[in-house]
Amino acid sequence: MMNSRDIRPFIPVKELNVSKAFYEALGFESDDTNDEMTIISNGTCTFFLYQTVDIGTEANLMFQLIVPDIQAALNSIQKVQNTDIRYEPIKEAHWGKIIYLWGPSGEMWHITELAT
């Protein structure tokens, strides 16, 4: 078995600066690697955004972000300004709570607080 410590997805985006601003508004930090790619991180979660002209599968990109406090996550989402933001309110399930959030290029986030 291959040992691993982390997984860092590369997310294709239509407009790098728009997507970068969206994630920064949610509280992430960015670090440009070059003119077409940036690293997005909040200290525990890291992923890459890269500029591309052809995003044929953006509606199929889904990620799960586990959070300790779903209400705090919703508060952060609701504070985002100057960016079109699409999300659904908190839903409850037997396994926990979830918010569906879409990024500017159509990527879908499952912001999840697992039941204890």
N, CA, C and O atoms as CSV, one atom per row, in Angstrom:
chain,resi,resn,atom,element,x,y,z
A,1,MET,N,N,0.841,-1.183,0.000
A,1,MET,CA,C,0.000,0.000,0.000
A,1,MET,C,C,0.888,1.250,0.000
A,1,MET,O,O,1.891,1.313,0.710
A,2,MET,N,N,0.506,2.221,-0.794
A,2,MET,CA,C,1.232,3.480,-0.854
A,2,MET,C,C,0.852,4.334,0.356
A,2,MET,O,O,-0.330,4.608,0.565
A,3,ASN,N,N,1.814,4.750,1.139
A,3,ASN,CA,C,1.548,5.635,2.272
A,3,ASN,C,C,1.368,7.055,1.766
A,3,ASN,O,O,2.016,7.467,0.803
A,4,SER,N,N,0.490,7.795,2.415
A,4,SER,CA,C,0.283,9.185,2.028
A,4,SER,C,C,0.034,10.037,3.264
A,4,SER,O,O,-0.351,9.529,4.317
A,5,ARG,N,N,0.257,11.337,3.123
A,5,ARG,CA,C,0.029,12.265,4.216
A,5,ARG,C,C,-1.054,13.277,3.898
A,5,ARG,O,O,-1.630,13.872,4.808
A,6,ASP,N,N,-1.338,13.481,2.624
A,6,ASP,CA,C,-2.260,14.547,2.251
A,6,ASP,C,C,-2.705,14.326,0.813
A,6,ASP,O,O,-2.066,13.590,0.061
A,7,ILE,N,N,-3.793,14.960,0.440
A,7,ILE,CA,C,-4.215,14.998,-0.957
A,7,ILE,C,C,-4.573,16.447,-1.274
A,7,ILE,O,O,-5.300,17.094,-0.519
A,8,ARG,N,N,-4.067,16.943,-2.379
A,8,ARG,CA,C,-4.275,18.333,-2.760
A,8,ARG,C,C,-4.795,18.392,-4.189
A,8,ARG,O,O,-4.017,18.286,-5.137
A,9,PRO,N,N,-6.087,18.559,-4.348
A,9,PRO,CA,C,-6.646,18.588,-5.701
A,9,PRO,C,C,-6.297,19.873,-6.452
A,9,PRO,O,O,-6.060,20.922,-5.854
A,10,PHE,N,N,-6.274,19.756,-7.771
A,10,PHE,CA,C,-6.101,20.887,-8.667
A,10,PHE,C,C,-7.470,21.177,-9.273
A,10,PHE,O,O,-8.050,20.321,-9.942
A,11,ILE,N,N,-7.983,22.377,-9.040
A,11,ILE,CA,C,-9.328,22.746,-9.484
A,11,ILE,C,C,-9.215,23.700,-10.669
A,11,ILE,O,O,-8.630,24.775,-10.539
A,12,PRO,N,N,-9.769,23.321,-11.829
A,12,PRO,CA,C,-9.733,24.227,-12.978
A,12,PRO,C,C,-10.735,25.365,-12.784
A,12,PRO,O,O,-11.860,25.138,-12.339
A,13,VAL,N,N,-10.325,26.584,-13.118
A,13,VAL,CA,C,-11.206,27.748,-12.978
A,13,VAL,C,C,-11.187,28.572,-14.248
A,13,VAL,O,O,-10.199,28.592,-14.983
A,14,LYS,N,N,-12.296,29.253,-14.494
A,14,LYS,CA,C,-12.429,30.081,-15.687
A,14,LYS,C,C,-11.657,31.387,-15.552
A,14,LYS,O,O,-10.974,31.813,-16.484
A,15,GLU,N,N,-11.770,32.023,-14.381
A,15,GLU,CA,C,-11.098,33.290,-14.122
A,15,GLU,C,C,-10.374,33.178,-12.785
A,15,GLU,O,O,-11.003,33.200,-11.727
A,16,LEU,N,N,-9.069,33.059,-12.837
A,16,LEU,CA,C,-8.275,32.809,-11.641
A,16,LEU,C,C,-8.495,33.887,-10.574
A,16,LEU,O,O,-8.690,33.560,-9.404
A,17,ASN,N,N,-8.468,35.155,-10.958
A,17,ASN,CA,C,-8.617,36.229,-9.971
A,17,ASN,C,C,-9.984,36.226,-9.307
A,17,ASN,O,O,-10.085,36.522,-8.116
A,18,VAL,N,N,-11.030,35.902,-10.040
A,18,VAL,CA,C,-12.377,35.833,-9.467
A,18,VAL,C,C,-12.458,34.685,-8.464
A,18,VAL,O,O,-12.972,34.860,-7.359
A,19,SER,N,N,-11.957,33.525,-8.841
A,19,SER,CA,C,-11.994,32.369,-7.938
A,19,SER,C,C,-11.108,32.600,-6.717
A,19,SER,O,O,-11.480,32.247,-5.598
A,20,LYS,N,N,-9.954,33.185,-6.933
A,20,LYS,CA,C,-9.044,33.479,-5.828
A,20,LYS,C,C,-9.726,34.421,-4.826
A,20,LYS,O,O,-9.652,34.189,-3.620
A,21,ALA,N,N,-10.378,35.462,-5.302
A,21,ALA,CA,C,-11.080,36.407,-4.433
A,21,ALA,C,C,-12.218,35.725,-3.669
A,21,ALA,O,O,-12.464,36.035,-2.504
A,22,PHE,N,N,-12.904,34.802,-4.330
A,22,PHE,CA,C,-13.996,34.049,-3.694
A,22,PHE,C,C,-13.475,33.263,-2.495
A,22,PHE,O,O,-14.051,33.337,-1.409
A,23,TYR,N,N,-12.397,32.517,-2.682
A,23,TYR,CA,C,-11.864,31.701,-1.587
A,23,TYR,C,C,-11.222,32.564,-0.496
A,23,TYR,O,O,-11.285,32.215,0.683
A,24,GLU,N,N,-10.612,33.676,-0.877
A,24,GLU,CA,C,-10.074,34.589,0.128
A,24,GLU,C,C,-11.202,35.178,0.978
A,24,GLU,O,O,-11.042,35.351,2.186
A,25,ALA,N,N,-12.340,35.487,0.351
A,25,ALA,CA,C,-13.486,36.016,1.091
A,25,ALA,C,C,-14.039,34.998,2.088
A,25,ALA,O,O,-14.649,35.373,3.090
A,26,LEU,N,N,-13.825,33.715,1.813
A,26,LEU,CA,C,-14.258,32.662,2.737
A,26,LEU,C,C,-13.246,32.437,3.867
A,26,LEU,O,O,-13.491,31.639,4.771
A,27,GLY,N,N,-12.110,33.141,3.812
A,27,GLY,CA,C,-11.124,33.034,4.879
A,27,GLY,C,C,-9.878,32.248,4.531
A,27,GLY,O,O,-9.025,32.043,5.394
A,28,PHE,N,N,-9.748,31.802,3.287
A,28,PHE,CA,C,-8.554,31.096,2.859
A,28,PHE,C,C,-7.470,32.102,2.476
A,28,PHE,O,O,-7.772,33.249,2.147
A,29,GLU,N,N,-6.231,31.677,2.518
A,29,GLU,CA,C,-5.112,32.480,2.041
A,29,GLU,C,C,-4.687,31.942,0.680
A,29,GLU,O,O,-4.881,30.764,0.379
A,30,SER,N,N,-4.108,32.814,-0.137
A,30,SER,CA,C,-3.640,32.377,-1.448
A,30,SER,C,C,-2.166,32.714,-1.616
A,30,SER,O,O,-1.657,33.668,-1.028
A,31,ASP,N,N,-1.502,31.919,-2.423
A,31,ASP,CA,C,-0.090,32.123,-2.729
A,31,ASP,C,C,0.109,31.754,-4.196
A,31,ASP,O,O,0.085,30.577,-4.556
A,32,ASP,N,N,0.304,32.752,-5.027
A,32,ASP,CA,C,0.459,32.510,-6.461
A,32,ASP,C,C,1.740,31.735,-6.737
A,32,ASP,O,O,2.817,32.096,-6.262
A,33,THR,N,N,1.606,30.666,-7.509
A,33,THR,CA,C,2.793,29.921,-7.925
A,33,THR,C,C,3.310,30.461,-9.258
A,33,THR,O,O,4.511,30.439,-9.528
A,34,ASN,N,N,2.378,30.946,-10.087
A,34,ASN,CA,C,2.713,31.624,-11.336
A,34,ASN,C,C,1.460,32.369,-11.790
A,34,ASN,O,O,0.503,32.472,-11.023
A,35,ASP,N,N,1.442,32.893,-13.019
A,35,ASP,CA,C,0.306,33.688,-13.498
A,35,ASP,C,C,-0.960,32.866,-13.719
A,35,ASP,O,O,-2.048,33.428,-13.845
A,36,GLU,N,N,-0.829,31.543,-13.768
A,36,GLU,CA,C,-1.983,30.699,-14.076
A,36,GLU,C,C,-2.362,29.739,-12.959
A,36,GLU,O,O,-3.262,28.917,-13.134
A,37,MET,N,N,-1.677,29.829,-11.790
A,37,MET,CA,C,-1.969,28.896,-10.714
A,37,MET,C,C,-1.715,29.546,-9.357
A,37,MET,O,O,-0.778,30.327,-9.191
A,38,THR,N,N,-2.569,29.210,-8.393
A,38,THR,CA,C,-2.391,29.686,-7.020
A,38,THR,C,C,-2.700,28.556,-6.046
A,38,THR,O,O,-3.531,27.690,-6.321
A,39,ILE,N,N,-2.026,28.579,-4.919
A,39,ILE,CA,C,-2.289,27.625,-3.842
A,39,ILE,C,C,-3.257,28.291,-2.872
A,39,ILE,O,O,-3.037,29.429,-2.458
A,40,ILE,N,N,-4.313,27.597,-2.514
A,40,ILE,CA,C,-5.310,28.092,-1.572
A,40,ILE,C,C,-5.207,27.241,-0.311
A,40,ILE,O,O,-5.180,26.013,-0.390
A,41,SER,N,N,-5.149,27.893,0.856
A,41,SER,CA,C,-4.962,27.141,2.093
A,41,SER,C,C,-5.592,27.868,3.276
A,41,SER,O,O,-5.689,29.095,3.295
A,42,ASN,N,N,-6.015,27.084,4.256
A,42,ASN,CA,C,-6.461,27.666,5.527
A,42,ASN,C,C,-5.668,27.077,6.691
A,42,ASN,O,O,-6.094,27.165,7.842
A,43,GLY,N,N,-4.547,26.495,6.400
A,43,GLY,CA,C,-3.699,25.900,7.417
A,43,GLY,C,C,-3.878,24.402,7.539
A,43,GLY,O,O,-2.900,23.688,7.765
A,44,THR,N,N,-5.092,23.905,7.396
A,44,THR,CA,C,-5.341,22.469,7.490
A,44,THR,C,C,-5.798,21.878,6.165
A,44,THR,O,O,-5.733,20.665,5.965
A,45,CYS,N,N,-6.254,22.722,5.275
A,45,CYS,CA,C,-6.790,22.280,3.984
A,45,CYS,C,C,-6.096,23.082,2.885
A,45,CYS,O,O,-6.050,24.311,2.936
A,46,THR,N,N,-5.557,22.375,1.891
A,46,THR,CA,C,-4.850,23.038,0.796
A,46,THR,C,C,-5.282,22.457,-0.535
A,46,THR,O,O,-5.444,21.245,-0.675
A,47,PHE,N,N,-5.470,23.343,-1.523
A,47,PHE,CA,C,-5.753,22.906,-2.884
A,47,PHE,C,C,-5.230,23.957,-3.846
A,47,PHE,O,O,-4.885,25.068,-3.443
A,48,PHE,N,N,-5.173,23.601,-5.107
A,48,PHE,CA,C,-4.673,24.492,-6.140
A,48,PHE,C,C,-5.831,24.951,-7.015
A,48,PHE,O,O,-6.775,24.198,-7.255
A,49,LEU,N,N,-5.752,26.188,-7.489
A,49,LEU,CA,C,-6.644,26.687,-8.539
A,49,LEU,C,C,-5.766,26.937,-9.753
A,49,LEU,O,O,-4.693,27.529,-9.636
A,50,TYR,N,N,-6.216,26.489,-10.914
A,50,TYR,CA,C,-5.438,26.788,-12.118
A,50,TYR,C,C,-6.349,27.280,-13.223
A,50,TYR,O,O,-7.444,26.759,-13.438
A,51,GLN,N,N,-5.863,28.305,-13.923
A,51,GLN,CA,C,-6.588,28.951,-15.013
A,51,GLN,C,C,-6.608,28.041,-16.234
A,51,GLN,O,O,-5.575,27.514,-16.647
A,52,THR,N,N,-7.785,27.863,-16.802
A,52,THR,CA,C,-7.901,27.097,-18.039
A,52,THR,C,C,-9.042,27.666,-18.867
A,52,THR,O,O,-10.002,28.206,-18.318
A,53,VAL,N,N,-8.944,27.548,-20.164
A,53,VAL,CA,C,-10.001,28.060,-21.033
A,53,VAL,C,C,-11.070,27.007,-21.284
A,53,VAL,O,O,-12.186,27.337,-21.686
A,54,ASP,N,N,-10.744,25.764,-21.056
A,54,ASP,CA,C,-11.689,24.678,-21.343
A,54,ASP,C,C,-12.019,23.914,-20.064
A,54,ASP,O,O,-11.264,23.047,-19.624
A,55,ILE,N,N,-13.161,24.254,-19.483
A,55,ILE,CA,C,-13.632,23.521,-18.307
A,55,ILE,C,C,-14.891,22.779,-18.733
A,55,ILE,O,O,-16.000,23.306,-18.635
A,56,GLY,N,N,-14.711,21.581,-19.195
A,56,GLY,CA,C,-15.864,20.815,-19.644
A,56,GLY,C,C,-16.549,20.051,-18.534
A,56,GLY,O,O,-17.690,19.618,-18.696
A,57,THR,N,N,-15.877,19.876,-17.411
A,57,THR,CA,C,-16.432,19.035,-16.357
A,57,THR,C,C,-16.687,19.778,-15.054
A,57,THR,O,O,-16.823,19.144,-14.008
A,58,GLU,N,N,-16.757,21.131,-15.091
A,58,GLU,CA,C,-16.881,21.873,-13.850
A,58,GLU,C,C,-18.110,21.467,-13.048
A,58,GLU,O,O,-18.068,21.497,-11.818
A,59,ALA,N,N,-19.192,21.094,-13.698
A,59,ALA,CA,C,-20.395,20.699,-12.966
A,59,ALA,C,C,-20.212,19.350,-12.275
A,59,ALA,O,O,-21.010,18.977,-11.416
A,60,ASN,N,N,-19.175,18.630,-12.643
A,60,ASN,CA,C,-18.936,17.314,-12.049
A,60,ASN,C,C,-17.884,17.336,-10.953
A,60,ASN,O,O,-17.631,16.302,-10.336
A,61,LEU,N,N,-17.268,18.473,-10.693
A,61,LEU,CA,C,-16.251,18.558,-9.655
A,61,LEU,C,C,-16.914,18.777,-8.307
A,61,LEU,O,O,-17.602,19.777,-8.103
A,62,MET,N,N,-16.711,17.850,-7.392
A,62,MET,CA,C,-17.280,17.963,-6.057
A,62,MET,C,C,-16.201,17.661,-5.022
A,62,MET,O,O,-15.358,16.783,-5.208
A,63,PHE,N,N,-16.255,18.411,-3.932
A,63,PHE,CA,C,-15.298,18.254,-2.848
A,63,PHE,C,C,-16.053,18.291,-1.532
A,63,PHE,O,O,-17.096,18.935,-1.424
A,64,GLN,N,N,-15.527,17.606,-0.542
A,64,GLN,CA,C,-16.108,17.666,0.791
A,64,GLN,C,C,-15.104,18.348,1.707
A,64,GLN,O,O,-13.934,17.967,1.759
A,65,LEU,N,N,-15.572,19.354,2.424
A,65,LEU,CA,C,-14.761,20.055,3.406
A,65,LEU,C,C,-15.398,19.814,4.767
A,65,LEU,O,O,-16.516,20.265,5.016
A,66,ILE,N,N,-14.701,19.112,5.643
A,66,ILE,CA,C,-15.204,18.807,6.976
A,66,ILE,C,C,-14.877,19.978,7.893
A,66,ILE,O,O,-13.725,20.405,7.977
A,67,VAL,N,N,-15.879,20.490,8.572
A,67,VAL,CA,C,-15.703,21.615,9.493
A,67,VAL,C,C,-16.180,21.220,10.887
A,67,VAL,O,O,-17.052,20.361,11.021
A,68,PRO,N,N,-15.615,21.842,11.931
A,68,PRO,CA,C,-16.056,21.520,13.285
A,68,PRO,C,C,-17.358,22.211,13.673
A,68,PRO,O,O,-18.053,21.764,14.585
A,69,ASP,N,N,-17.700,23.325,12.967
A,69,ASP,CA,C,-18.878,24.113,13.336
A,69,ASP,C,C,-19.583,24.593,12.070
A,69,ASP,O,O,-19.137,25.549,11.434
A,70,ILE,N,N,-20.662,23.945,11.709
A,70,ILE,CA,C,-21.379,24.262,10.464
A,70,ILE,C,C,-21.973,25.672,10.498
A,70,ILE,O,O,-22.035,26.339,9.466
A,71,GLN,N,N,-22.403,26.125,11.662
A,71,GLN,CA,C,-22.977,27.473,11.763
A,71,GLN,C,C,-21.905,28.532,11.510
A,71,GLN,O,O,-22.173,29.535,10.848
A,72,ALA,N,N,-20.705,28.322,12.025
A,72,ALA,CA,C,-19.605,29.255,11.764
A,72,ALA,C,C,-19.265,29.273,10.269
A,72,ALA,O,O,-18.965,30.328,9.710
A,73,ALA,N,N,-19.313,28.108,9.632
A,73,ALA,CA,C,-19.071,28.038,8.186
A,73,ALA,C,C,-20.132,28.829,7.431
A,73,ALA,O,O,-19.811,29.576,6.508
A,74,LEU,N,N,-21.398,28.668,7.820
A,74,LEU,CA,C,-22.489,29.403,7.171
A,74,LEU,C,C,-22.306,30.901,7.377
A,74,LEU,O,O,-22.522,31.683,6.451
A,75,ASN,N,N,-21.911,31.308,8.574
A,75,ASN,CA,C,-21.678,32.732,8.838
A,75,ASN,C,C,-20.596,33.275,7.910
A,75,ASN,O,O,-20.739,34.382,7.391
A,76,SER,N,N,-19.523,32.526,7.691
A,76,SER,CA,C,-18.457,32.947,6.780
A,76,SER,C,C,-18.970,33.067,5.353
A,76,SER,O,O,-18.648,34.026,4.651
A,77,ILE,N,N,-19.759,32.107,4.931
A,77,ILE,CA,C,-20.328,32.132,3.575
A,77,ILE,C,C,-21.213,33.355,3.395
A,77,ILE,O,O,-21.145,34.024,2.364
A,78,GLN,N,N,-22.042,33.651,4.387
A,78,GLN,CA,C,-22.981,34.766,4.284
A,78,GLN,C,C,-22.292,36.129,4.313
A,78,GLN,O,O,-22.896,37.126,3.918
A,79,LYS,N,N,-21.049,36.192,4.770
A,79,LYS,CA,C,-20.304,37.454,4.810
A,79,LYS,C,C,-19.600,37.767,3.490
A,79,LYS,O,O,-19.090,38.874,3.318
A,80,VAL,N,N,-19.562,36.825,2.563
A,80,VAL,CA,C,-18.873,37.042,1.292
A,80,VAL,C,C,-19.588,38.141,0.510
A,80,VAL,O,O,-20.802,38.093,0.313
A,81,GLN,N,N,-18.804,39.137,0.066
A,81,GLN,CA,C,-19.351,40.244,-0.713
A,81,GLN,C,C,-18.577,40.378,-2.010
A,81,GLN,O,O,-17.497,39.806,-2.160
A,82,ASN,N,N,-19.126,41.126,-2.938
A,82,ASN,CA,C,-18.471,41.426,-4.217
A,82,ASN,C,C,-18.211,40.183,-5.059
A,82,ASN,O,O,-17.383,40.215,-5.970
A,83,THR,N,N,-18.894,39.113,-4.770
A,83,THR,CA,C,-18.768,37.884,-5.545
A,83,THR,C,C,-20.141,37.228,-5.590
A,83,THR,O,O,-20.832,37.140,-4.575
A,84,ASP,N,N,-20.524,36.774,-6.764
A,84,ASP,CA,C,-21.762,36.001,-6.830
A,84,ASP,C,C,-21.539,34.708,-6.066
A,84,ASP,O,O,-20.584,33.978,-6.333
A,85,ILE,N,N,-22.408,34.429,-5.126
A,85,ILE,CA,C,-22.242,33.244,-4.309
A,85,ILE,C,C,-23.543,32.462,-4.326
A,85,ILE,O,O,-24.628,33.021,-4.165
A,86,ARG,N,N,-23.414,31.174,-4.522
A,86,ARG,CA,C,-24.586,30.295,-4.565
A,86,ARG,C,C,-24.382,29.196,-3.539
A,86,ARG,O,O,-23.380,28.481,-3.558
A,87,TYR,N,N,-25.352,29.076,-2.643
A,87,TYR,CA,C,-25.298,28.022,-1.636
A,87,TYR,C,C,-26.710,27.673,-1.195
A,87,TYR,O,O,-27.660,28.425,-1.414
A,88,GLU,N,N,-26.814,26.523,-0.573
A,88,GLU,CA,C,-28.084,26.105,0.027
A,88,GLU,C,C,-27.901,26.110,1.536
A,88,GLU,O,O,-26.814,25.802,2.027
A,89,PRO,N,N,-28.949,26.454,2.279
A,89,PRO,CA,C,-28.830,26.506,3.739
A,89,PRO,C,C,-28.517,25.136,4.334
A,89,PRO,O,O,-28.559,24.114,3.650
A,90,ILE,N,N,-28.208,25.147,5.611
A,90,ILE,CA,C,-27.842,23.922,6.325
A,90,ILE,C,C,-28.961,22.891,6.217
A,90,ILE,O,O,-30.133,23.192,6.443
A,91,LYS,N,N,-28.571,21.681,5.869
A,91,LYS,CA,C,-29.495,20.541,5.845
A,91,LYS,C,C,-28.994,19.535,6.878
A,91,LYS,O,O,-27.789,19.399,7.087
A,92,GLU,N,N,-29.909,18.843,7.510
A,92,GLU,CA,C,-29.536,17.842,8.510
A,92,GLU,C,C,-29.785,16.446,7.972
A,92,GLU,O,O,-30.750,16.208,7.246
A,93,ALA,N,N,-28.906,15.530,8.335
A,93,ALA,CA,C,-29.030,14.117,7.976
A,93,ALA,C,C,-28.605,13.301,9.191
A,93,ALA,O,O,-28.090,13.854,10.162
A,94,HIS,N,N,-28.815,12.009,9.142
A,94,HIS,CA,C,-28.463,11.168,10.287
A,94,HIS,C,C,-26.954,11.166,10.563
A,94,HIS,O,O,-26.541,10.878,11.686
A,95,TRP,N,N,-26.137,11.478,9.574
A,95,TRP,CA,C,-24.682,11.470,9.721
A,95,TRP,C,C,-24.104,12.835,10.064
A,95,TRP,O,O,-22.910,12.947,10.342
A,96,GLY,N,N,-24.954,13.900,10.050
A,96,GLY,CA,C,-24.465,15.228,10.380
A,96,GLY,C,C,-25.225,16.326,9.666
A,96,GLY,O,O,-26.409,16.178,9.360
A,97,LYS,N,N,-24.538,17.432,9.400
A,97,LYS,CA,C,-25.145,18.596,8.749
A,97,LYS,C,C,-24.302,18.976,7.538
A,97,LYS,O,O,-23.101,18.709,7.488
A,98,ILE,N,N,-24.963,19.610,6.553
A,98,ILE,CA,C,-24.259,19.935,5.312
A,98,ILE,C,C,-24.783,21.229,4.701
A,98,ILE,O,O,-25.969,21.548,4.789
A,99,ILE,N,N,-23.866,21.963,4.080
A,99,ILE,CA,C,-24.187,23.131,3.258
A,99,ILE,C,C,-23.621,22.829,1.873
A,99,ILE,O,O,-22.472,22.402,1.754
A,100,TYR,N,N,-24.411,23.044,0.834
A,100,TYR,CA,C,-23.904,22.924,-0.524
A,100,TYR,C,C,-23.513,24.315,-0.991
A,100,TYR,O,O,-24.312,25.249,-0.925
A,101,LEU,N,N,-22.263,24.450,-1.471
A,101,LEU,CA,C,-21.716,25.731,-1.894
A,101,LEU,C,C,-21.055,25.554,-3.259
A,101,LEU,O,O,-20.304,24.603,-3.474
A,102,TRP,N,N,-21.340,26.479,-4.180
A,102,TRP,CA,C,-20.744,26.420,-5.509
A,102,TRP,C,C,-19.741,27.542,-5.684
A,102,TRP,O,O,-20.023,28.697,-5.366
A,103,GLY,N,N,-18.570,27.194,-6.191
A,103,GLY,CA,C,-17.541,28.184,-6.502
A,103,GLY,C,C,-17.841,28.878,-7.818
A,103,GLY,O,O,-18.735,28.450,-8.549
A,104,PRO,N,N,-17.118,29.935,-8.133
A,104,PRO,CA,C,-17.377,30.722,-9.331
A,104,PRO,C,C,-17.290,29.951,-10.643
A,104,PRO,O,O,-17.908,30.355,-11.629
A,105,SER,N,N,-16.538,28.852,-10.681
A,105,SER,CA,C,-16.427,28.070,-11.912
A,105,SER,C,C,-17.320,26.841,-11.909
A,105,SER,O,O,-17.191,25.979,-12.778
A,106,GLY,N,N,-18.225,26.751,-10.939
A,106,GLY,CA,C,-19.183,25.652,-10.900
A,106,GLY,C,C,-18.795,24.495,-10.007
A,106,GLY,O,O,-19.579,23.560,-9.845
A,107,GLU,N,N,-17.599,24.527,-9.417
A,107,GLU,CA,C,-17.193,23.450,-8.521
A,107,GLU,C,C,-18.106,23.451,-7.290
A,107,GLU,O,O,-18.458,24.505,-6.760
A,108,MET,N,N,-18.474,22.258,-6.854
A,108,MET,CA,C,-19.426,22.129,-5.753
A,108,MET,C,C,-18.721,21.643,-4.495
A,108,MET,O,O,-17.962,20.675,-4.527
A,109,TRP,N,N,-18.978,22.324,-3.396
A,109,TRP,CA,C,-18.408,21.968,-2.093
A,109,TRP,C,C,-19.512,21.437,-1.189
A,109,TRP,O,O,-20.595,22.016,-1.099
A,110,HIS,N,N,-19.226,20.355,-0.541
A,110,HIS,CA,C,-20.089,19.789,0.494
A,110,HIS,C,C,-19.442,20.199,1.817
A,110,HIS,O,O,-18.551,19.506,2.309
A,111,ILE,N,N,-19.875,21.305,2.389
A,111,ILE,CA,C,-19.332,21.759,3.661
A,111,ILE,C,C,-20.061,20.963,4.737
A,111,ILE,O,O,-21.274,21.099,4.896
A,112,THR,N,N,-19.336,20.141,5.467
A,112,THR,CA,C,-19.950,19.099,6.309
A,112,THR,C,C,-19.472,19.156,7.738
A,112,THR,O,O,-18.277,19.280,8.008
A,113,GLU,N,N,-20.424,19.064,8.656
A,113,GLU,CA,C,-20.127,18.841,10.075
A,113,GLU,C,C,-20.652,17.446,10.395
A,113,GLU,O,O,-21.858,17.204,10.358
A,114,LEU,N,N,-19.755,16.550,10.704
A,114,LEU,CA,C,-20.152,15.166,10.988
A,114,LEU,C,C,-20.741,15.062,12.387
A,114,LEU,O,O,-20.300,15.757,13.302
A,115,ALA,N,N,-21.731,14.200,12.552
A,115,ALA,CA,C,-22.326,13.963,13.864
A,115,ALA,C,C,-21.298,13.282,14.756
A,115,ALA,O,O,-20.473,12.494,14.293
A,116,THR,N,N,-21.363,13.596,16.014
A,116,THR,CA,C,-20.402,12.983,16.947
A,116,THR,C,C,-21.004,11.781,17.641
A,116,THR,O,O,-20.339,11.143,18.458
